[in-house]
């Protein structure tokens, strides 16, 4: 068992291949626990099976930041991750890491394209505001009234605004966790929705914990 961080998220990693686990003397508070198991190498690709558990004990189908953290721990190379929501190809080079992602399905948008519901292997609700002040005030009001765990209990929720043409600022409220510093699958979901809404080929996502680049079928982190 070990603790690691990526983009402000704290994870507990449990390696199923290890015969023994050395527990730390003090349990750290974590956003998510990932049990992972090395399966085999196929050519130059390392294959892992990964399972995710939220802070509240509920199961998560995907956590891109945990997969990025695992790649960073394992080193440069090619990866294939088998998760509850599907298989994700990863690549770690000197300059960046990326994950291949599904097309993403915009299930619905409503309130004059103010709210978007997007499925990228897990579910995300995206609220688009006109400016950062509106975004901040809305997020704070949810915390004050006790809804900080998640605005929609079935989704991860993201409160966003368009900082400039292709860059969006995002606050994340993850199901079973509460507000977090970053959410990789959320960054991709926001990117998919905003590329369609604003007719863009790529977007940049800024979260408290870090920055992402989103292209079609690709979530990228520069190092």
N, C-alpha and C positions, 0 to 999 in steps of 0.2 A: 504494500500500500504506500502510495506517495502522493504528495500534493504538488500541484503545478498551476500556473496561471497563463492565460492568453487573453490579450485585449481587455484586461481588467476582470475577467471571469476567473474564479478560483475553482479548481476541479480536484476531486480525489480520484486517482487512477488505481485500479486493482487489476494486476496482471494475472490472468488465470493460468498462465504457463509456469508461474513461479510456484515452487513446492512449499515455500513458507513465506509469511508476510511479517515484516518487522513493524509493529504498530508504534506510532509516535506517542510520546508521553501525554501530549495534549492534543485532543481532537480539534482540528480547525473547522471553522464554519465554511462550508462549500456551497457553491451554486448548484453543482451537479456531480454525481459519481458515475464514472465510466468503468465497467468491467470489460476488459479487452483480452482477446486471445489471438496469438499469432497462429495462422493456419499453415501456410506454406509460401514458398516463392514459385512463381510461374515466370520463367525467364528472369527479367530484372524487376519484376513487380512483386512487392511484399503484400501478402493478403492477410487481413485481420478481420475478426468478427468482433463487433462492438455493441454493447448494450448500455442504455443510459437511464439513470434514476434522478429525478428532481429532488430539490431540497426537502420537499414535503413528503417524499416517499413514492410519489406517483411516477409512472413510467413515461419516458420521453422517447419518441420515435426517431429523433435526429438531434444532434448537436454538432454543428460545423466547427465551432471554436474548439471543442474537445478533439475533433479530428485534426485540426491544424496543430493543436498542442502536441498530439501524439506524433505527427510528422516531424515537428521540431525536435522532439525528444529522440526519435529514431534516426534522424539524419537525412541527408540529401538522397533523393531517389524517387521511385515510382511506387504508388500504393493503390490497393483496392480494398475498400472498407465495406463489409457486409453489415447492414443495420436493419432495424425493424421496418424502416420505410423504403429500403432498397439498397442498391449497390452504388458506391460513389468512388470514382477514380480520383486520385490525388497525385500531385507532383510538387516536389520541393527542390528548387534550384538555389543558386547563390543569391539571386536577386528577389525571388518571390516564391510564394506558395499559392497553389490554386486547387480547387475542387471542381470536378465536372458536376453539373447540376441538371435536374430535369427541366423540361420546357416551362413548367409552372402553369398553374391553371387559375385564372382570375374567375372565381366562382360567381361573384357579383360585385357591382359597385352601385352605390345609391347616394341619396341626398346630394344630387347634382355633382357626382364624382368626388364627394368629400370622404367617403368611406369605401375601402376596397377590402374584399376578403379573398385571400390568395392561398392556394395549396401548393407547396413545394416539397412535399414529402411529410410535412407537418403543416398545421393551419396557422395563418397569420391574419390579424385584422389591422388595417392600416388607416390612420386618420390623418388627412392632409389639411394643414392649417395655412393661412395666408402669411403669417409671420411668426418669428420666434417667441414674441411676447404672448400671443394667443396660445401657442403650443405649451409654453412654460406654465401659464396660468391654469390651463386645462389639466395638465399632469399634476400640478400641485393640488388642485381641487379634488382629484381622485384620491390622493394620499390623505388629505384632511378628512374626507368622509369614509375612510377605512377600506377603500377598494384597491389598495396598493398591490395586493397579491396578483391581481390581473383584472383588467377591465372587462374582459370576456372570458369566462371560465373554460371555454372550449378552445380558445385561441391564445397564441402569443399576440400581444397588442403593441403597436408601434405608433407613436405620435410624432409626426414629421412636418417639416416645412422646407420649401425650396430656397436654399441659401443663395444660389445663383443658377444659371441655366441648366447645368448638368450635375449639380452638387446638392445633396439633401442632408439636412441635420435630423437625427433620429434619437428619440428616447424609447427605451425598451422596457416593457412589462411582460415578463415571461410566466406562462402558466406553471403554477406550482413552485414559483421562486419569488416573484415580486419584481421590483425594478432592478435591472442589471446594467452593468457598464457597456455591454455589447451583446449582440446576438447575430451569429453568422448567417443562419438560415433566414433570419429576419431581414438582414441586409440584402440578401438575394431576393426575397419576396418584395421588399420595397423597390428594389431595382427593376424587377419584372413589371410591377404595376406602373412605375413612373416612366419607364421606357415606352410603354404602350400609351400612357396618358398624354405624355408630352412629345411623342414621336421621336425618341432618342435612340441612338445605337449603343450607347454605354452611359452609365451613371457612376457617380462617386458618392459613397455613403459615409457620413461622419457620425460616429457615436462617441459617447464619453470615453470608452476604452480604446478606440482606434478607428482606422479608416479602411474602407473596402472599395474595390472597383468591381462593378458588375457588368458583364457582357452576356449575350445570349448563351445559356448553358455553361456559364463559368463564373465562379466567385473567386476573386483574386485578393491576396494580401501582399503588399510590397514589404520587403525586409530591409 
